Amino acid sequence: MTSSIPTPPSIPFLGHAASIEREVPLRSFRLLSEQYGEIYELNILGRKLFVISSAQLMNDVSDDKKFYKNMSGPLLLVRNGVGDGLFTAYNEEPNWGIAHRLLMPAFGTASIRDMFPDMLDLASQLTLKWERFGPKHRIDPAEDFTRLTFDTIALCAMSYRLNSFYREGSHPFIQSMADFLVECNLRANRPGLLTSIMVQTNAKYEEDIKTMTELADEIIAERRRNPTDKKDLLNIMLFSKDPKTGESLSDINIRNNLLTFLIAGHETTSGLLTFALYYLIKSPEAMRKAHEEVDEILGDQQIQLTDISKLKYIDAILRETMRLSPTAPMRTVRPFEDITIGDGKYFVPKDYTVVINTIVAQRDPAVWGEDSDKFRPERMLDGKFEALPPNSWQPFGFGMRACIGRPFAWQEAIIALAALLQKFEFVLDDPSYELELKQSLTIKPAHFYVHALPREGKP
Ligand code: HEM
């Protein structure tokens, strides 16, 4: 016997579109989860959604045989900019298969290890900047972590130096990308007729896509002008053939994937580092243990590749950060056929989209206990992470459409966090600051500023 699925009050035509906050939509989804429980139904301008937020339901829909990644809402609109790049391609689109097979090895452990020197180079630019600015300088970590991660993906994957640390403001790509993603989110909850008459907004949207595309085209043109035999991602896309079909990527698909990597490859990781810094400052005991570990493993020496696997507490900090604040906080799937989930309790017709509210599901007390809202890296240590129920920690998505860049992001984040902790103590600019969010497609702390103080007796 299936149970009925609750739904908040709605209004004709718009459905629940007006119930979703414009600036931080995630806040509305979380509040509704608190009010209606592990599953509720929404109708956004005719799109029928179930929003789920328990670990059990998240596990139930994590099955590539029964559910597929659904391209609708904001994600479908992101296709306006990046087309059939890996992130926004439909499962059945041949270009997804070709790019996936070609690029998976480039994101394997061995290739990522080769990127260590370039990752370290950029992490050192960041520590140098904070050192030179000194303890009085008010740092905007989200901004500088964006410089770091944007430059890192461009250098490691495309051997292209953006030199963001040598610019006053941010690279034009960054603002255009943020505005483009915000507008994708807004459009998804706005009637098409209204969007069609918003002439200025639409012109800006097109302009933002152009700004982003120009950078991708410039990177490709630069490579054609100055070829290299480096086996980086760009060369693989330009010159390799799919082992299964023998096909190469088309020029337009290369551009789409380049753009995809420039976007997906930095936005989430800079959010991860910013949240990690916030949680550490708010948890002096965790900060003390992190400093202790870095001192023990690195001492006064610059981090080496072989240190990475030894930094277990730093690893646990990042895992716990991704649990509490998964920077890609929701993903969507659809069943291939009508199906029931939750031990047969909930009926999901095949024309419904299931939105996985990861940020709530990863705080499910049934898995994480009554203190599930608390930042406690210890829950990720000593085999506890490996012993978690399946799919209860899922910030990188699931299955065939899971994040291809996970090992890249992880290595990059460990290097940066360890290098920063080796040198600095951190304090809040405003001691009373409590976490606020900003959201484009991903989330980051908003209005979060810190000071970096040199650690006494450290190099
Ligand atoms: C897919 C999260 C870093 C490239 C995904 C998905 C998630 C995710 C949740 C699945 C989305 C869905 O199912 O709709 C993250 C997080 C990161 C991160 C939290 C950092 C902390 C990266 C990096 C890259 C990258 C560094 C590239 C270097 C991609 C791509 C996909 C993807 C290309 C699409 C894969 C496919 O569908 O074949 N990511 N990501 N991500 N990510 Fe990441």
Boltz pocket constraint, residues with backbone or C-beta under 6 A from the ligand:
constraints:
  - pocket:
      binder: B
      contacts: [[A, 69], [A, 86], [A, 87], [A, 88], [A, 100], [A, 153], [A, 260], [A, 261], [A, 264], [A, 265], [A, 266], [A, 268], [A, 269], [A, 272], [A, 326], [A, 327], [A, 328], [A, 330], [A, 331], [A, 332], [A, 394], [A, 395], [A, 396], [A, 397], [A, 398], [A, 400], [A, 401], [A, 402], [A, 403], [A, 404], [A, 405], [A, 406], [A, 408], [A, 409]]
      max_distance: 6.0
